[in-house]
Amino acid sequence: MAELNPFKIAQAQLDAAAERLRLDLATHDLLRWPQQELRVTLPIQMDDGKIQIFHAYRIQYNTARGPAKGGIRWHPEETIDTIRALAAWMTWKTAVVDIPLGGGKGGVTCNPKWMSEAEKQRLARGYIRAIASQISVSKDVPAPDVYTTPQIMAWMMDEYETLVGHHHPGVITGKPIPLGGSEGRGDSTARGGVYVTREAAKILNLDLRDKTMAIQGFGNAGQYAALLGNEILGLKLIAASDSQGGIYNAKGLDPKQVVDYKLKSGSLKGFPGADSISNEELLELEATVLFPSALENVITAANADRIRCKISCELANGPTTPEADEILYQNKVFVIPDFLANAGGVTVSYFEQVQNTYNFYWPLEEVHERLDQKMTRAFHGVYQMYLQEKVNMRQAAYLVSVARVAEACKLRGWV
Amino acid sequence: MATSTIHSGIQALDEVLQGIRLGDNVVWQVDHLEDYRYFAEPFAEAAIAENRQLVYLRFASHPPVLVNRPGIETVELDPSLGFDYFTREVHLLIEAHGPEVMYVFDNLSALVVEWATDELLANFFQITCPYLFELNTVAYFALTRGQHAHYAVARVRDTTQILVDVYHAKNQIHIHPIKVWDRYSPQMFLPHLVGGENWLPLSHSREAAEVLASARQSPLLETTRPMAPWESVYQKLVHYGDTPSGFDETDPEQLALKQELSRMLIGHHPVFNRLADLYFTLDDLFAIRNRLIGAGRIGGKAAGMLLAQRILLTEKDEAGIDFSERLDDHDSFYIGSDVFFTFLVNNDLFRLRLQLTCDSTTSHEEFQEIEHRFLAGRFSPTIQEQFRAMLDYYGQAPIIVRSSSLLEDSFGNSFAGKYRSVFCANQGNPEARLADFMEAVKLVYASALNPDALCYRSKRGLGANDEQMAILVQRVSGMPYQKYFFPTLAGVAFSRNLYAWSDRIDIRQGIIRLVFGLGTRAVERVGSDYPRMIAISHPQLRPEVGVKVSKYSQHQMDLLNLETNQFETHFLTDVLNKGDYPRLHLFLSVMRDNYPYDPISGKVDGRTEQWVLTFNNLISRTDFVPLMGNLLARLEEAYGQPVDVEFTASVDASDRIRINLLQCRPLFTPGSLVDVSVPTSLERQQILFRSHRMICGGLVERIRYILYIDPQRYYRLGSEAKKSLGRLVGQINRHPAIQADKIVMMGPGRWGSGNIDLGVNVTYADIDNAAVLVEVALEEAGHVPEVSYGTHFFQDLVEAQIIYLPVYPDDTASEFQKEFFEAAPNVLLEFLPHASEYKSVLRLIDVPKTTEGGFAQVVADQQRRHAVCFLNTGATPMLKKGGEDS
């Protein structure tokens, strides 16, 4: 029977990396646990006048490399172990892209689909009042996550500033642009993924111009991957899919037209000049680059053998299962693991925090340029580890990030 | 054609008419029943004597025409059940009796009392007479002279073979053959004095003039003493209205007349009648009559609309909403139900309809042929003239021609989507507009024979009911924008919320399905495009967050193109791309970084591709939702039961909402055209489970497959296997053999959850073939999980009418038959041979194989929030303990 507790899974992943890095016991043990956990109970008045009690959390997993960074999730099935696991993964993610931040996560057990805007605002403010002592630009910087929005970030920032009595926009990222949000956040995840794909192609000696790409999942990341994959890398889009199914044309699809059609009609279904294709068939197409951009667990032991792309750039979280990972590695499918491939989002969040602190805002081009530098450097860091340790890219990414965090802990004299 | 003659029983009459032939219909126009009896009795006697089959059709309240005796088969019929029913019964009777039968009918004039108009009497005759002729029968009919409109008598004369006027002059009875088909003598068409062995013709001019002048009826004038209530009741009411004291409802006689007029226009349903009596003034009824083309009833849809308008304008409530300032006036016209029958009769379509109603197996191809026949039909010049006058009134304003049949939208029935509504952009010259309009009317008429409608009628046991197709002609509300015409807002609203996807939502406060543009997209379901669903108790709640708001929104709109004169569908952004449509900021949000932002000013920024129709500002900044809530509550209270309405709405420059109420009827759940009351007589072993919360009700019969994902085994499954499970579900969903049958999918927890511990990780495309989706909510350590109501793809389920049921196996009230699901033979590997390692958790049950030919059935009654899945009667599970997997 497999272990299903997400935190235990996260610990197991760390254990594997720690063993390979031969971390000392104390460091290993330190990294197995969150540094600080805050659990609060929030009484919130609902629109009908009744008070409802919400349980909420904020966890700073590790701050050795800098202030904790991580989203706030509002989900009905939220548990502290989910948040612990996600806080750990944020620690590795900030480390792998080498930004001076640690990892954190927060959450409220609630169902935002059942709440009015006014109730959400009261909950957002109540949450910040409860955790205010534990956050700041130099302690812990929350951001949007599952079911939380830029609007909620704005309310939270406002509540925090009210409490501290001065402007402090960097306490939270993912804010609307008029309140200090950064330019370039919209396409940051896809853009980061495209930059690392470019680097992967270089080391694989692949000229991507006029080669093909297939995109599974055509939400925000998938749409930008189609546009930027074409614009930056010269890739030809041959297939894309969403929850209603996919479209395919071996001769190529105009990414702009496909994106416009999706925005206009809400789905890809019926896009003119393309054949229908299922999500599963799309994954197995002979495309040079595959962008799994939607769901978890789409590439499993059952279909991994049929994946024929050269590069799989994981814009979605967890599209490939560990068993499938091993099969892809053996089959020489070059996987850019999720927490590297989609780290563009957290990187631009970090840029937002930096701009807030300086109270000076960069033009879009500068955001792109800096993101490119960060992602490129991060990719090569992982790739060197991949060569050095002869492990798959995901394991290499873990090794890089755990080593960086461990080193910071050591330098601080914690262990 | 047979020409053999029969005896009329009166030798002299046979001589005058040169014999009555098989095939003859003989109409006696009389002043008194006695005069009719004078001829009918000898006819009957002769038929009995000659051993001919004789049928007496008894339907009038007058004394019997024939004395009951051996040799006469008396068949009683009830004309009060309506023209359609009566005519069909007579037709079936004639058919059953076959050729060469003798018939005597009661006085036809009695039918007018029941049916209100002479038109229907003439229609009846015009349909029945040729059939009798074909069958070589002889039929006697009577008409009371001077009480019917000239045109009706003329149609009777044109149809029958023999028409004889009978009258008294100088204390003697005379007959005057008006028409004797295919027979002639120099004196045949003169008046004849009845008496003696030979009836003498009045051939002398002086005699003839004396007799005819003393006969009562003026030969050329319209009747001065109409018998048809349609005219007589109206004239009396007009008379009362013209008296100095005016119409007085406290006078029982006047009140009775008003009620009679109301029944003639609205129909006989007790609830409608109660409301009509309560809310319609005499002026309201006159106003309806004044806008009625032809005669007859206005049908359920028109009546519902008018009643709802009147209720809202009459009733005041505590909230202080004065609907006279918030409701648009309507200026609709009605095409009376009699026009439908006259059209059928005049264009030789009535018999076709009779056949189809009895035998509802018309294919869609055959229906197209029927439509062509309707389109080739013609309206009478009088009706066309009225159509012209109506079109002149509307000018070039777009109109909609809507079915408003007698059964439609009345209590307990709804033909939503079965009968047609046709938009007329109403552009072009008057001739072209008339042609378009008449085509629209004919298409609506033809839809009464639509296979779906016939099937629905038959399923509901309405096959033989009086179903007359009235038509409601409404001005399309809206305004021109660019080259288009459409209402700003349109939709349907239900006074009960049958789609409550959260326990917070108060189902008693109703729900609105709102669209931009014509309301067709809210009424009909268009798959991947979605109206905004607004729960009136919690208008801001929606089952989607973030980017899904965009996905589950309306992307296309329906409108009328004034240049092409067509109903069209366009992408919203193509129509609105100039951004200058008034009050756009109330309807649109702008998607930025996956989140919808509501405009804070009167301007909508962003690129058009970022626009998403949320109506958020309409909901938060105007009183649209409370207004609709109030409207529904008032109507529900007046109707005494839940209602649903169809509406359009506009917003003026000061954000004030005005509603145009297009339709109101007792609540009907879209798509559920069947009785969904949960059976009470089920045996314990038939029941597979019950559920008391759901979205989408309905009835699913003949369920062949049940896919059951064993919750305990699922939770014990390794994470890798769990992750693959959703893909296998998708493969089953898409399997051609499964798609050919119905399947129920039952799985632990939240279908579609991204978290595999909370439920099976599928997308909508993995389950879209399921007729019923069941969320098995297992209690874990005393914690009853919160059910998801399918909110991961809520709108998809609603639009596709997939029934979503949460089931709590640990609750004894659920009667969950765990053993059936666990022990039934598993046919999974027959469909997915590669899935052997999942066979313990993924159980595919072929119900007929398990139950010796039985099927499963799901009945979900949304209103009572009770659903049950059961094996149909006689089917009992044939389970071996620990059934073997295949």
Interface residues (C-beta under 8 A of the other chain):
Chain A: M1 A2 E3 L4 I9 D47 P76 E77 N111 P112 K113 W114 M115 S116 E117 Y147 T149 P150 Q151 P176 R185 G186 G219 N220 S243 Q244 G245 V259 D260 L263 K264 S265 G266 S267 K269 S278 N279 E280 L295 E296 N297 V298 T300 A301 A302 N303 T321 P322 E323
Chain B: W501 S502 D503 R504 S528 D529 Y530 H538 Q540 L541 R542 P543 E544 V545 G546 V547 S550 K551 Y552 S553 H555 Q556 F571 L572 T573 D574 R592 D593 N594 Y595 Y597 E609 Q610 S620 Y715 R716 L717 G718 S719 E720 K723 S724 G726 R727 G730 R734 G754 N755 I756 D757 L758 N761 T763 Y764 A765 E786 T791 F793
